[in-house]
Amino acid sequence: MQKSKIKKSELAKTPNTLLLGIPGPGLIGTMAITYIIHALKMELIGEIESSPVSIVFIDNGQIMGPVRIYKKDKIFAILSDIPIDYDSVIDFTDSIIDFSKKNNVDLIVFTSGIHVPDRNVTSLKTYGLVTRESLEKILYDNEIPKFLSGIISGPDATILTQLKNSSIPTIALHTECNYFFPDPDAAMQTIKTLSHIMKTEIDLTEFKKQIDYLRLQNRQLMEETLNVMQAQKEQPTTPPQIYK
């Protein structure tokens, strides 16, 4: 079972927005949320624990778990540096929902990618799904086209199902990307979309300088993520007739 470790003094007293980024298609969520945490100088306030923990990270002499929670003003961010597998995805999502309820989160924004092999890198699109009709205004105001038909599979599908059935309103952002390789161009488009939603300016100068490095740095994580995503049973490749 997973649980969030947050000191009482750090709990929010007013509604907040939670950004959620995990390894997925193109590593969109991981790269986008990592950069936002850095750009906004968000503070590490806790972790989501898995039992057993198979990996920890060491940063400046500090032991950190792979799934961490950050905060800046009214924005929370939960970032995973490891893929969320099928055995832990339900507990993981339950922990996200539990944390959101305890911290008065009124909006979760889940970031991921959608495979478009012939995408135009200079004009990538981010599509939105919402769990509440009232959130469609956010899509409209920020010129985010709705995700009208298609298939979402893997752990992402379980996360979206759990969030849809929760009491926390959720927007899922899916940016056109290369499914099989780290895609920092798509991650940058996701960052732009999030900055519009949050009404917060995010300087992308540093991100642009690191694009080639990010592709190389994240190859191993992308391979591990693909192994998790492709461990599922075979799924249909076209949406049911009702959605066409």
C-alpha positions as CSV (number, residue, x, y, z in Angstrom):
1,M,0.0,0.0,0.0
2,Q,1.2,3.5,-0.8
3,K,0.8,6.5,1.4
4,S,1.8,10.2,1.3
5,K,4.1,11.5,4.0
6,I,3.3,15.2,4.6
7,K,3.7,17.2,7.8
8,K,0.5,18.8,9.1
9,S,2.0,22.2,8.9
10,E,2.5,21.7,5.2
11,L,-1.1,20.9,4.4
12,A,-2.9,23.4,2.2
13,K,-5.7,25.4,3.6
14,T,-7.1,26.6,0.3
15,P,-7.9,24.9,-3.0
16,N,-4.9,24.0,-5.1
17,T,-3.9,22.5,-8.4
18,L,-2.0,19.2,-8.7
19,L,0.2,18.4,-11.6
20,L,0.9,14.7,-12.2
21,G,3.8,13.4,-14.3
22,I,4.8,9.8,-14.7
23,P,6.9,8.0,-17.3
24,G,4.6,7.2,-20.3
25,P,4.6,7.7,-24.1
26,G,7.6,9.8,-25.1
27,L,8.2,10.5,-21.4
28,I,6.1,13.6,-21.8
29,G,4.8,13.8,-18.2
30,T,8.2,13.1,-16.6
31,M,10.2,15.7,-18.6
32,A,7.4,18.4,-18.5
33,I,6.8,18.2,-14.8
34,T,10.5,17.9,-14.0
35,Y,11.2,21.1,-15.8
36,I,8.2,23.0,-14.2
37,I,9.4,22.0,-10.8
38,H,12.9,23.4,-11.6
39,A,11.6,26.5,-13.3
40,L,9.2,27.5,-10.6
41,K,11.7,26.5,-7.8
42,M,9.1,24.2,-6.2
43,E,9.9,22.8,-2.7
44,L,10.2,19.1,-2.0
45,I,7.7,18.4,0.7
46,G,7.2,14.7,0.8
47,E,7.0,11.4,-1.0
48,I,4.6,8.7,-2.0
49,E,6.0,5.4,-0.6
50,S,5.8,2.0,-2.2
51,S,6.4,-1.2,-0.3
52,P,8.8,-2.7,-1.0
53,V,10.9,0.1,-2.4
54,S,13.3,-1.2,-5.0
55,I,15.2,2.0,-5.8
56,V,16.1,5.3,-4.1
57,F,17.9,8.3,-5.5
58,I,20.8,10.2,-3.8
59,D,20.9,14.0,-4.4
60,N,23.3,16.2,-2.6
61,G,23.7,13.6,0.1
62,Q,19.9,13.3,0.6
63,I,18.1,10.0,0.2
64,M,14.9,10.4,-1.9
65,G,12.3,8.0,-3.1
66,P,11.3,7.7,-6.8
67,V,7.9,9.4,-6.4
68,R,8.1,12.8,-4.8
69,I,5.7,15.7,-4.0
70,Y,6.6,19.3,-4.6
71,K,4.8,22.6,-3.8
72,K,4.9,26.2,-4.7
73,D,2.1,28.6,-3.6
74,K,-1.1,26.9,-4.8
75,I,0.5,24.4,-7.1
76,F,1.4,20.9,-6.2
77,A,3.4,18.5,-8.4
78,I,3.8,14.8,-8.1
79,L,6.6,13.3,-10.1
80,S,7.6,9.7,-10.6
81,D,11.1,8.8,-11.9
82,I,10.1,5.2,-12.4
83,P,7.3,3.6,-14.5
84,I,4.2,2.8,-12.6
85,D,3.5,-0.9,-13.3
86,Y,0.2,-2.8,-13.3
87,D,0.6,-4.3,-9.9
88,S,1.0,-0.9,-8.2
89,V,-1.0,1.5,-10.4
90,I,-4.3,1.3,-8.4
91,D,-2.6,1.9,-5.0
92,F,-0.6,4.7,-6.6
93,T,-3.7,6.4,-8.0
94,D,-5.5,5.9,-4.7
95,S,-2.6,7.7,-3.0
96,I,-2.9,10.6,-5.4
97,I,-6.6,10.9,-4.7
98,D,-6.1,10.6,-1.0
99,F,-3.4,13.3,-1.0
100,S,-5.6,15.6,-3.1
101,K,-8.5,15.3,-0.7
102,K,-6.4,16.0,2.3
103,N,-4.8,19.1,0.7
104,N,-8.0,20.6,-0.8
105,V,-6.9,20.1,-4.3
106,D,-9.7,21.2,-6.6
107,L,-8.0,20.2,-10.0
108,I,-5.7,17.5,-11.0
109,V,-3.9,17.9,-14.3
110,F,-2.5,14.6,-15.6
111,T,0.1,14.9,-18.4
112,S,0.9,12.2,-21.0
113,G,1.5,11.7,-24.7
114,I,-0.3,10.2,-27.7
115,H,1.5,8.5,-30.5
116,V,1.3,10.4,-33.8
117,P,4.1,9.1,-36.2
118,D,3.7,11.9,-38.8
119,R,3.3,14.8,-36.4
120,N,4.6,18.2,-37.3
121,V,7.2,19.0,-34.6
122,T,6.8,22.8,-35.3
123,S,3.1,22.7,-34.6
124,L,2.4,20.0,-32.1
125,K,-1.1,19.7,-30.6
126,T,-2.1,18.9,-27.0
127,Y,-5.5,17.3,-26.6
128,G,-7.6,17.5,-23.5
129,L,-9.9,15.1,-21.7
130,V,-12.0,16.2,-18.7
131,T,-13.9,14.3,-16.0
132,R,-16.4,17.2,-15.3
133,E,-18.3,19.1,-17.9
134,S,-17.5,22.4,-16.1
135,L,-13.8,21.9,-17.0
136,E,-14.5,22.2,-20.7
137,K,-14.4,26.0,-20.3
138,I,-10.7,25.6,-19.4
139,L,-10.0,23.8,-22.6
140,Y,-12.0,26.4,-24.6
141,D,-10.3,29.4,-22.9
142,N,-6.8,27.9,-23.6
143,E,-7.6,26.7,-27.1
144,I,-7.0,23.0,-26.2
145,P,-8.8,20.7,-28.6
146,K,-10.8,17.9,-27.0
147,F,-9.6,14.3,-27.4
148,L,-12.7,13.0,-29.3
149,S,-11.8,9.4,-30.2
150,G,-9.0,6.9,-29.9
151,I,-7.5,4.4,-27.5
152,I,-5.6,5.0,-24.2
153,S,-4.1,1.8,-22.8
154,G,-1.6,0.7,-20.2
155,P,-1.2,2.2,-16.7
156,D,-2.5,5.5,-18.1
157,A,-5.9,3.9,-18.7
158,T,-6.1,2.7,-15.1
159,I,-5.1,6.1,-13.7
160,L,-7.7,7.9,-15.8
161,T,-10.4,5.5,-14.8
162,Q,-9.6,5.9,-11.1
163,L,-9.5,9.7,-11.4
164,K,-12.7,9.8,-13.5
165,N,-14.5,7.9,-10.7
166,S,-13.0,10.1,-7.9
167,S,-14.5,13.3,-6.5
168,I,-11.5,15.4,-7.7
169,P,-12.1,17.1,-11.1
170,T,-9.3,16.1,-13.6
171,I,-8.0,17.3,-16.9
172,A,-5.8,14.9,-18.9
173,L,-3.5,16.4,-21.4
174,H,-2.2,14.2,-24.2
175,T,0.4,15.8,-26.6
176,E,1.3,14.4,-30.0
177,C,4.6,12.6,-29.6
178,N,6.9,9.7,-30.6
179,Y,5.6,6.8,-28.4
180,F,8.9,4.9,-28.5
181,F,11.6,7.5,-27.8
182,P,12.0,10.4,-25.4
183,D,10.3,13.4,-27.1
184,P,11.4,16.7,-25.5
185,D,9.7,18.7,-28.3
186,A,6.4,17.3,-27.2
187,A,7.2,17.8,-23.5
188,M,7.9,21.5,-24.3
189,Q,4.5,21.8,-25.9
190,T,3.0,20.3,-22.8
191,I,4.8,22.8,-20.6
192,K,3.4,25.7,-22.7
193,T,-0.1,24.3,-22.3
194,L,0.3,24.0,-18.6
195,S,1.6,27.5,-18.2
196,H,-1.5,28.8,-19.9
197,I,-3.8,26.8,-17.7
198,M,-1.9,27.9,-14.5
199,K,-1.6,31.5,-15.8
200,T,2.1,31.2,-14.9
201,E,4.9,32.3,-17.2
202,I,7.5,29.5,-17.6
203,D,10.8,30.5,-19.3
204,L,11.7,27.7,-21.8
205,T,15.2,29.0,-22.7
206,E,17.0,26.4,-20.6
207,F,14.8,23.6,-21.8
208,K,15.5,24.4,-25.4
209,K,19.2,24.2,-24.8
210,Q,18.9,20.8,-23.3
211,I,16.7,19.0,-25.9
212,D,19.5,16.9,-27.4
213,Y,20.8,16.0,-23.9
214,L,17.3,15.0,-22.7
215,R,16.9,12.6,-25.6
216,L,20.2,10.8,-24.6
217,Q,19.7,11.1,-20.9
218,N,16.3,9.5,-20.9
219,R,16.8,6.5,-23.2
220,Q,17.1,4.0,-20.4
221,L,14.0,5.2,-18.7
222,M,12.1,5.1,-22.0
223,E,13.1,1.5,-22.5
224,E,12.0,0.6,-18.9
225,T,8.7,2.4,-19.5
226,L,8.0,0.6,-22.8
227,N,8.6,-2.7,-21.0
228,V,5.9,-1.8,-18.5
229,M,3.5,-0.4,-21.1
230,Q,3.9,-3.4,-23.4
231,A,3.4,-6.0,-20.6
232,Q,-0.4,-5.6,-21.0
233,K,-2.6,-8.0,-22.8
234,E,-3.4,-7.2,-26.5
235,Q,-5.9,-4.4,-26.8
236,P,-8.1,-3.3,-29.7
237,T,-6.5,-0.8,-32.0
238,T,-9.6,1.1,-33.1
239,P,-12.2,2.8,-30.9
240,P,-15.6,1.1,-30.5
241,Q,-18.3,2.1,-33.1
242,I,-20.2,4.2,-30.5
243,Y,-17.3,6.7,-30.4
244,K,-17.0,7.3,-34.2
